[in-house]
């Protein structure tokens, strides 16, 4: 069974780069994409991914709120925040918002 990964990122170039990188690993991931937080939540509810790679700053619904909505329905889903903004304060905020991990872009 393939691991489902959802990439929620408004920058199409970055989203494509992450998808390409994951596909080149030949690990059999099933990868889907969403350009906004709102569409990310909708896709997560439909597709039930095991892992969500989530940007923070997204149109219509930020990544923290989108992550919270996904975790309410699928608490077992692993959410990894992708962001250019790394600070100890942000890491603590993410930790308190049901975020499983944090990766800098």
KEDO-411544 format. One record per residue (C-alpha): x, z, y; residue number from 1; residue in three letters. Coordinates in nm, 4 decimals, decimal comma. Layout:
<tormars>
TORMAR	X	Z	Y	seq	type
TORMAR	X	Z	Y	NUM	ALA
...
</tormars>
This chain:
<tormars>
TORMAR	X	Z	Y	seq	type
TORMAR	0,0000	0,0000	0,0000	1	UNK
TORMAR	0,1372	-0,0990	0,3406	2	UNK
TORMAR	0,1905	0,1593	0,6112	3	UNK
TORMAR	-0,0278	0,0749	0,9105	4	UNK
TORMAR	0,1355	0,1007	1,2505	5	UNK
TORMAR	-0,0424	0,0549	1,5822	6	UNK
TORMAR	0,1658	-0,0211	1,8920	7	UNK
TORMAR	-0,0141	0,0773	2,2141	8	UNK
TORMAR	0,1888	-0,0591	2,5050	9	UNK
TORMAR	0,0841	-0,2467	2,8188	10	UNK
TORMAR	0,4121	-0,4378	2,8528	11	UNK
TORMAR	0,3677	-0,7399	2,6282	12	UNK
TORMAR	0,7408	-0,8146	2,6085	13	UNK
TORMAR	0,8248	-0,4613	2,4973	14	UNK
TORMAR	0,5324	-0,4566	2,2534	15	UNK
TORMAR	0,6520	-0,7855	2,1011	16	UNK
TORMAR	1,0088	-0,6584	2,0781	17	UNK
TORMAR	0,9019	-0,3426	1,8919	18	UNK
TORMAR	0,6818	-0,5435	1,6572	19	UNK
TORMAR	0,9619	-0,7925	1,5880	20	UNK
TORMAR	1,2073	-0,5096	1,5196	21	UNK
TORMAR	0,9693	-0,3410	1,2754	22	UNK
TORMAR	0,8943	-0,6685	1,0958	23	UNK
TORMAR	1,2669	-0,7388	1,0522	24	UNK
TORMAR	1,3055	-0,4103	0,8647	25	UNK
TORMAR	1,1145	-0,5672	0,5724	26	UNK
TORMAR	0,9452	-0,2396	0,4879	27	UNK
TORMAR	0,6016	-0,3940	0,4493	28	UNK
TORMAR	0,4436	-0,2481	0,7600	29	UNK
TORMAR	0,1020	-0,3742	0,8661	30	UNK
TORMAR	0,1367	-0,3875	1,2439	31	UNK
TORMAR	-0,1353	-0,4194	1,5042	32	UNK
TORMAR	-0,1190	-0,4018	1,8820	33	UNK
TORMAR	-0,3213	-0,2876	2,1810	34	UNK
TORMAR	-0,2375	-0,3398	2,5498	35	UNK
TORMAR	-0,4388	-0,0443	2,6888	36	UNK
TORMAR	-0,5137	0,3134	2,5930	37	UNK
TORMAR	-0,8831	0,2366	2,5591	38	UNK
TORMAR	-0,8209	-0,0564	2,3222	39	UNK
TORMAR	-0,5663	0,1570	2,1376	40	UNK
TORMAR	-0,8298	0,4202	2,0627	41	UNK
TORMAR	-1,0784	0,1516	1,9538	42	UNK
TORMAR	-0,8220	-0,0104	1,7206	43	UNK
TORMAR	-0,7182	0,3251	1,5782	44	UNK
TORMAR	-1,0802	0,4098	1,4985	45	UNK
TORMAR	-1,1282	0,0726	1,3274	46	UNK
TORMAR	-0,7950	0,0369	1,1465	47	UNK
TORMAR	-0,6952	0,4002	1,0768	48	UNK
TORMAR	-0,3185	0,3594	1,1192	49	UNK
TORMAR	-0,0808	0,6148	0,9726	50	UNK
TORMAR	0,1482	0,5849	1,2766	51	UNK
TORMAR	0,0757	0,5092	1,6425	52	UNK
TORMAR	0,3572	0,4190	1,8818	53	UNK
TORMAR	0,2042	0,5117	2,2177	54	UNK
TORMAR	0,3177	0,4473	2,5729	55	UNK
TORMAR	0,2227	0,7142	2,8267	56	UNK
TORMAR	0,1351	0,5068	3,1303	57	UNK
TORMAR	-0,1410	0,2728	3,0255	58	UNK
TORMAR	-0,4324	0,1038	3,2030	59	UNK
TORMAR	-0,7834	0,2514	3,1706	60	UNK
TORMAR	-0,6795	0,5547	2,9616	61	UNK
TORMAR	-0,3352	0,7144	2,9624	62	UNK
TORMAR	-0,1396	0,7602	2,6409	63	UNK
TORMAR	-0,1785	1,1383	2,6294	64	UNK
TORMAR	-0,5578	1,1199	2,6498	65	UNK
TORMAR	-0,5703	0,8268	2,4059	66	UNK
TORMAR	-0,3526	1,0253	2,1631	67	UNK
TORMAR	-0,5821	1,3274	2,1894	68	UNK
TORMAR	-0,8877	1,1143	2,1136	69	UNK
TORMAR	-0,7183	0,9598	1,8094	70	UNK
TORMAR	-0,6030	1,3011	1,6792	71	UNK
TORMAR	-0,9567	1,4423	1,7099	72	UNK
TORMAR	-1,0808	1,1832	1,4607	73	UNK
TORMAR	-0,7620	1,1358	1,2522	74	UNK
TORMAR	-0,5516	1,4528	1,2732	75	UNK
TORMAR	-0,3244	1,3200	0,9989	76	UNK
TORMAR	-0,2205	1,0197	1,2130	77	UNK
TORMAR	0,1372	1,0528	1,3424	78	UNK
TORMAR	0,1647	0,9783	1,7135	79	UNK
TORMAR	0,5025	0,8923	1,8597	80	UNK
TORMAR	0,5232	0,8683	2,2369	81	UNK
TORMAR	0,7386	0,5877	2,3761	82	UNK
TORMAR	0,8451	0,6360	2,7363	83	UNK
TORMAR	1,1230	0,5784	2,9870	84	UNK
TORMAR	1,0583	0,9216	3,1369	85	UNK
TORMAR	1,2365	1,1900	2,9387	86	UNK
TORMAR	1,2570	1,5485	3,0534	87	UNK
TORMAR	1,2355	1,8890	2,8844	88	UNK
TORMAR	0,9102	1,9545	3,0733	89	UNK
TORMAR	0,7525	1,6336	2,9443	90	UNK
TORMAR	0,8606	1,7108	2,5885	91	UNK
TORMAR	0,6884	2,0495	2,6119	92	UNK
TORMAR	0,3701	1,8893	2,7481	93	UNK
TORMAR	0,3716	1,6327	2,4670	94	UNK
TORMAR	0,4298	1,9019	2,2067	95	UNK
TORMAR	0,1187	2,0818	2,3309	96	UNK
TORMAR	-0,0930	1,7650	2,3139	97	UNK
TORMAR	-0,0715	1,6977	1,9408	98	UNK
TORMAR	0,2160	1,4538	1,9806	99	UNK
TORMAR	0,4297	1,4324	1,6678	100	UNK
TORMAR	0,7445	1,2895	1,8192	101	UNK
TORMAR	0,8957	1,1492	2,1351	102	UNK
TORMAR	1,1247	0,8476	2,1735	103	UNK
TORMAR	1,2813	0,7159	2,4905	104	UNK
TORMAR	1,2574	0,3435	2,5537	105	UNK
</tormars>
